[in-house]
Amino acid sequence: MRRIALAIGFLGLALAATQVAAAAAPATGPATLVQLTPAADRTEAVALTRAGASRVDAVLRLWRLEPSLAKRALPTLRAHHALVFAQKERTYTVATTADTTTPDPLQPGEWWLSQIGVSGLTPPGPGVPVTIVDSGLDVGHAEFLGRPDTITLNPQEPAPLGGEHGTMVASVIAAPTNGVGVVGIYPRAILRSWDAAKGDGTQLESSEIAGGILAAARAGRSVINLSLGSDASDLSIDLAVSEAVASGSLVVAASGNDGDRGSPLGYPAAYPHVTTVAATDSRGAITSFSSRSNYVDLSAPGADIVVASALGNDWRPESGTSFSSPMVAAAAAWVWTARPDLNAGQVAEILRRSATDIAPVGRDSSSGFGMLNVAAALALPTPVRDLYEPNDDIDEVDPNANDYLSKQPALTTATKRSSRVAGRIDRYEDPQDVYRVWLPARARVTATLTVSTDGDLALYSTAARTVVGRFAKDGRLGLATTKGTHERLVFANTGKGRWGYVVVKTGVRALDASYSLAMASAKIPAAAR
């Protein structure tokens, strides 16, 4: 009996003690999402399941607790240090406007094809998939009925409750050449759909969005389109995006439709490594509704785009960054299929660098690098391959940390004393790269950075918690002694061998840069110790 009680765990006992009180006064409000520590996930899974919690994801140890259960369980979980985080579940909305009318569904002329450099090009056959995490896809719509390479990753809620927005987004990406309606940017794409909608099909809960991103990432590399957003960050979605990046997928998101309301920062658009897309109109100008921010990467048409409608089984014009994002997602899959040796980061960089600059001149918060240009993207030289992402902070490269998702090895080890790596940094998309390195006993370690514009270099010990922001002093072992495009850092480790972290950041004069980092070590002569 004692062994059984221990197996139930502290949470099971606490829940049993409060069961009567909870039944008398049920809690209301949104559910709570929690991430458990590895130990707690092992010991408390049975108690949570029996109490009615639902597991969002086993790998990330995410759980969803209804309000009454959260009220009872969270104090015990906190008291026993069983939580990594706990937060109220957030509701995301689709990134579409509501000011459209219904014209002749056979409205001719997809003007946006010429604007993004697609006219005259022949799209490839099936290749890298595009996954939409949205309100579901109406596979019975005339546009998609019998379409090959159309995959549903979970049950798709039918109209009138769901499917409307997801069907619209899907038609922008992959409406086939079938004699009806419109033709998508990449008509023969492998199209995958995850239905994350609740209620009227426009409200998407964060746990369902995270589940869709993870399902897409674990089904193999793909371009994941998120035509949705919220003005609040959500840790479960942030974790899911990080895993998608670590597993080799490219995440594309709408910038949002709050340009007329001051452009509050939106998520997932503002997460690092997410390719964020603004909306243009038929004149090639940024629309008034398109949200502005430093996280915008590029723009694509998003005003009066003719899309398939699940509710009427017809076609209608719609506006919103919801329809700009899937244009970029489809273009990314096209380029990736045509250039399969690229990785996701290189595809994103190619789309940014090949964009056609639009007003205002240069990289800006309205259009990012400019207008999507598929023809230019197909021809752009291959950029530096950044292999270690996500490696934005210490917890993403430390094998003992919770966020070590990429599983990339240390740059140097006790047996590998020198190494060279290339990468890219961007003040908003990828502000720093962190590498785990071995500092040999009684050795002089040298880090040499060669950067395209301006970069900074530092070395930290394992006492450091984070390197986010400008170089913190906590755990810092040294800064580069030279500045600019060539930096050199030398550290003499006079004690025993230990781990450390080399950090590359954008310099104060640079928004982004590519770089090469070389590491080497040599024994300190006995006379100099």
Secondary structure, DSSP 8 states (H G I E B T S, - for coil): -HHHHHHHHHHHHHHHHHHHHHHHS---S--EEEEE-HHHHHHHHHHHHHHT-EEEETTTTEEEE-HHHHHHHHHHHHHTT-EEEEEE--EEEES--S------TT----THHHHTT-TT----SS-S-EEEEES---TTSTTTTT-TTEEESS----TTTSSHHHHHHHHHHH--SSSSS---SSTT--EEEEE-EETTTTEEEHHHHHHHHHHHHHT-S-EEEE-EEBSS--HHHHHHHHHHHHTT-EEEEE--S-GGGT----BTTTSTTEEEEEEE-TTS-B-TTS---TTEEEEEE-SSEEEEETTTTEEEEE-SHHHHHHHHHHHHHHHHHHSTT--HHHHHHHHHHTSB--SSSSSBTTTBT-B--HHHHHHS-------S-S-SSGGGT-TTSTT--S----SS-SS---EEEEEEEETTTB-EEEEEEEE-TTEEEEEEEEEEEEEEEEEEETT-----SS--STTEEEE-SS-EEEEEEEEEE-SS-EEEEEEEEE-TT-SEEEEEEEEEEEE--GGG-
